[in-house]
Amino acid sequence: MSLAGKVAIVTGAARGIGWATAAQLASDGARVVLCDIRAPEGRDMRDGAFEMQGQSALFVQADVGDRSQVENLFRRVDEVFGRVDIVVNNAGINVRKPLIELEVPDVEQVWAVCLWGTFHCAQLGARRMVAQGEGGSIVMISSVHASRAFPNSTAYNGAKAAINQMTRTWAAELATHGIRVNSIEPGWTDTPGERRYYSEDEIREKGKKLPLGRLGRPEEIAGAVSYLVSDRGAYITGSVLRIDGGILLPEPH
């Protein structure tokens, strides 16, 4: 699935699904721009050029919830690569509290990254793709939280459901420009963020209770992104692809 000559922006790319996606797209031949509020763990790449999987890459430190920082991100991409062909909106954050305990800043923080960050990056990316006149692809990393109301995740559940609806809206608007827009709904995936809530033993034991007997791997989500943005996914737009190991299936009787 060659992406040679393409430039891909991946947000939330310092670790987990974002890092795996950036590595996969670079392996496919794309020049990758990694964006995150933190530098990739163990790597000093602040606002710098480097190589990933033998391809030219760029790391830009930015908070996607801040419009001015996203504008700077796209300026840097213009300066270094001169185009944008793929945007992967992966950046996300969750605050897990019951509704009655949530503070307004908790919700604002989640929506700033998950909702506004997705909007900012998709809009600025789409504007460049339209101006280039060569089509493009935008992928949102949504969540099964968009489909099931998991307790104690009010802001996150709402944001992910909104992302799926924005995906369909933007797909309808941008189809005439040859720009495809899709979402992926990961289930419980083995990422560093899960360690905020569970120990290694808990993750292993809870994973055994899932239909496929384990958590998902970031590389499995990355492979789906690769498919959607490549020529193999050329007839897919406005879709939501669930990669959840069966977590939303009914329990067997």
C-alpha positions as MATLAB code, in Angstrom:
seq = 'MSLAGKVAIVTGAARGIGWATAAQLASDGARVVLCDIRAPEGRDMRDGAFEMQGQSALFVQADVGDRSQVENLFRRVDEVFGRVDIVVNNAGINVRKPLIELEVPDVEQVWAVCLWGTFHCAQLGARRMVAQGEGGSIVMISSVHASRAFPNSTAYNGAKAAINQMTRTWAAELATHGIRVNSIEPGWTDTPGERRYYSEDEIREKGKKLPLGRLGRPEEIAGAVSYLVSDRGAYITGSVLRIDGGILLPEPH';
ca = [
       0.000    0.000    0.000;
       2.434    2.628   -1.211;
       1.963    6.177    0.028;
       5.107    7.435   -1.673;
       4.986   11.193   -2.194;
       2.178   11.677    0.336;
       2.456   13.846    3.432;
       0.554   12.641    6.496;
      -0.152   14.503    9.749;
      -0.836   12.339   12.809;
      -1.953   13.993   16.048;
      -1.436   12.487   19.476;
       1.569   10.799   17.896;
       3.980   10.618   20.826;
       2.908    7.135   21.859;
       0.251    4.436   21.575;
      -2.030    4.396   18.553;
      -0.619    7.680   17.236;
       2.991    6.505   17.282;
       2.064    3.140   15.725;
       0.089    4.934   13.001;
       2.930    7.317   12.201;
       5.348    4.380   11.961;
       2.960    2.437    9.717;
       2.382    5.333    7.327;
       6.124    5.985    7.140;
       6.652    2.295    6.378;
       4.111    2.710    3.567;
       6.288    5.480    2.113;
       4.627    8.633    3.440;
       6.478   11.594    4.865;
       4.991   11.888    8.321;
       4.376   14.849   10.604;
       3.981   13.815   14.235;
       2.084   16.271   16.426;
       1.703   15.972   20.183;
       1.636   18.164   23.268;
       4.510   16.041   24.624;
       7.684   14.850   22.941;
       7.732   11.129   22.092;
       8.898    9.178   25.115;
      12.642    8.670   25.146;
      13.137   10.798   22.032;
      14.259   14.431   21.900;
      12.652   15.721   18.680;
      11.180   19.067   19.668;
      10.048   20.870   16.527;
      12.687   18.974   14.563;
      13.211   16.946   11.430;
      14.266   13.312   11.677;
      13.783    9.995    9.892;
      11.127    7.398   10.591;
      11.255    4.045    8.800;
      13.674    5.574    6.307;
      11.330    8.434    5.412;
      11.644   12.147    6.133;
       9.601   13.030    9.196;
       8.863   16.061   11.331;
       7.836   16.417   14.963;
       5.881   19.538   15.959;
       4.967   20.053   19.590;
       1.468   21.517   19.787;
      -1.798   21.439   21.714;
      -4.466   20.642   19.112;
      -7.094   22.313   21.284;
      -5.380   25.661   20.695;
      -6.239   27.069   17.253;
      -3.111   29.214   17.025;
      -0.876   26.219   17.740;
      -2.641   24.151   15.080;
      -2.192   27.003   12.600;
       1.504   26.990   13.442;
       1.579   23.221   12.906;
       0.257   23.627    9.373;
       2.659   26.499    8.669;
       5.555   24.223    9.643;
       4.233   21.492    7.383;
       3.978   23.980    4.527;
       7.561   25.124    5.126;
       9.047   21.636    5.293;
       6.906   19.546    2.937;
       4.739   22.034    1.028;
       1.572   19.923    1.015;
      -0.865   17.817    3.070;
      -2.502   14.637    1.791;
      -3.543   12.773    4.940;
      -4.718   13.920    8.369;
      -5.190   11.414   11.184;
      -7.011   12.953   14.151;
      -5.893   10.712   16.984;
      -5.243   13.143   19.856;
      -7.570   12.537   22.772;
      -7.960   12.800   26.519;
     -10.491   11.489   29.019;
     -11.525   12.536   32.506;
     -13.331    9.674   34.231;
     -15.770   10.941   36.848;
     -19.489   10.520   37.545;
     -21.688   13.301   36.205;
     -22.384   14.743   39.649;
     -18.653   15.056   40.373;
     -17.560   16.548   37.041;
     -16.199   20.068   37.044;
     -16.686   22.374   34.063;
     -12.895   22.504   33.445;
     -12.886   18.684   33.183;
     -15.384   18.785   30.340;
     -13.724   21.774   28.685;
     -10.379   19.965   28.694;
     -11.788   16.834   27.044;
     -13.787   18.738   24.460;
     -10.879   21.068   23.666;
      -8.743   18.135   22.553;
     -11.292   15.629   21.271;
     -13.785   17.993   19.628;
     -12.063   21.295   18.896;
      -8.746   19.608   18.137;
     -10.424   17.351   15.615;
     -12.261   20.309   14.074;
      -9.155   22.511   13.827;
      -6.987   19.845   12.202;
      -9.669   18.559    9.855;
     -10.651   22.056    8.698;
      -7.124   23.310    8.083;
      -6.153   20.027    6.454;
      -9.225   20.051    4.203;
      -8.570   23.640    3.137;
      -5.090   22.690    1.948;
      -6.301   19.555    0.200;
      -9.001   21.511   -1.633;
      -6.451   24.129   -2.713;
      -4.093   21.414   -3.945;
      -6.909   19.904   -6.038;
      -5.620   16.330   -5.728;
      -7.988   14.874   -3.135;
      -6.899   13.492    0.191;
      -7.954   11.488    3.214;
      -8.954   12.393    6.767;
      -9.312    9.721    9.441;
     -10.704   10.212   12.926;
      -9.766    7.865   15.739;
     -13.116    7.703   17.481;
     -14.037    5.037   20.057;
     -16.623    2.424   20.970;
     -17.582    5.061   23.558;
     -19.436    6.701   20.651;
     -21.742    3.697   20.441;
     -22.044    2.570   24.064;
     -22.587    4.939   26.971;
     -19.825    3.766   29.295;
     -20.430    5.262   32.766;
     -18.162    7.978   34.184;
     -17.138    9.227   30.722;
     -19.713   11.903   29.946;
     -17.449   14.297   28.073;
     -15.518   11.597   26.231;
     -18.645    9.655   25.204;
     -20.260   12.813   23.873;
     -17.125   13.916   22.033;
     -16.643   10.585   20.290;
     -20.282   10.417   19.222;
     -19.944   13.933   17.808;
     -16.773   12.929   15.948;
     -18.665   10.163   14.149;
     -21.368   12.596   13.072;
     -18.797   15.181   11.953;
     -17.122   12.420    9.938;
     -20.308   11.766    7.983;
     -20.977   15.492    7.549;
     -17.493   16.239    6.242;
     -17.527   13.182    3.986;
     -20.691   14.509    2.337;
     -19.261   18.003    1.953;
     -15.814   17.047    0.676;
     -16.623   14.157   -1.655;
     -16.764   16.432   -4.697;
     -13.158   17.429   -3.955;
     -12.020   13.815   -3.860;
     -11.380   14.037   -0.110;
     -12.473   10.969    1.841;
     -13.371   11.162    5.535;
     -13.744    8.112    7.778;
     -13.661    7.137   11.448;
     -12.242    4.170   13.309;
     -13.765    3.016   16.587;
     -11.107    1.184   18.601;
     -12.191   -0.898   21.546;
     -10.025   -1.450   24.598;
      -6.495   -1.035   23.251;
      -3.219   -1.714   25.049;
      -1.730    1.787   25.248;
       0.290    3.667   27.896;
      -2.792    5.702   28.786;
      -4.502    2.628   30.217;
      -1.828    2.495   32.907;
      -3.407    5.587   34.455;
      -6.336    3.447   35.539;
      -5.185   -0.175   35.702;
      -2.150   -2.197   36.756;
      -0.448   -4.632   34.389;
      -2.128   -7.561   36.139;
      -5.551   -5.928   35.894;
      -5.082   -5.215   32.185;
      -4.061   -8.803   31.541;
      -6.919  -10.304   33.545;
      -9.597   -7.956   32.219;
      -8.344   -8.569   28.683;
      -8.954  -12.293   29.083;
     -12.656  -11.548   29.617;
     -13.054   -9.844   26.226;
     -14.525  -11.956   23.385;
     -11.140  -12.361   21.677;
      -9.356  -12.816   24.978;
      -7.065   -9.786   24.916;
      -6.804   -6.041   24.437;
      -6.212   -4.654   20.973;
      -2.756   -3.614   19.830;
      -1.940   -0.120   18.534;
      -0.479   -1.700   15.396;
      -3.869   -3.215   14.597;
      -5.492    0.209   14.578;
      -2.584    1.603   12.567;
      -3.063   -1.084    9.925;
      -6.674   -0.013    9.464;
      -5.641    3.622    9.088;
      -3.141    2.562    6.434;
      -5.880    0.740    4.541;
      -8.343    3.643    4.683;
      -5.876    6.280    3.447;
      -4.433    4.086    0.679;
      -5.756    3.284   -2.792;
      -7.266    0.099   -1.363;
      -9.718    2.275    0.546;
     -10.379    4.587   -2.388;
     -14.133    3.868   -2.450;
     -14.698    4.282    1.285;
     -15.951    7.557    2.731;
     -18.334    8.497    5.525;
     -17.799    5.130    7.193;
     -17.131    4.130   10.784;
     -14.931    1.048   11.134;
     -15.129   -0.710   14.506;
     -11.988   -2.533   15.659;
     -12.927   -3.652   19.139;
     -12.245   -7.371   19.489;
     -15.992   -7.891   19.903;
     -16.302   -5.816   23.075;
     -19.745   -4.552   22.025;
     -21.099   -7.983   21.130;
     -23.863   -9.385   23.320;
     -22.611  -11.673   26.041;
     -23.097  -15.371   25.168;
     -25.980  -17.053   26.959;
];
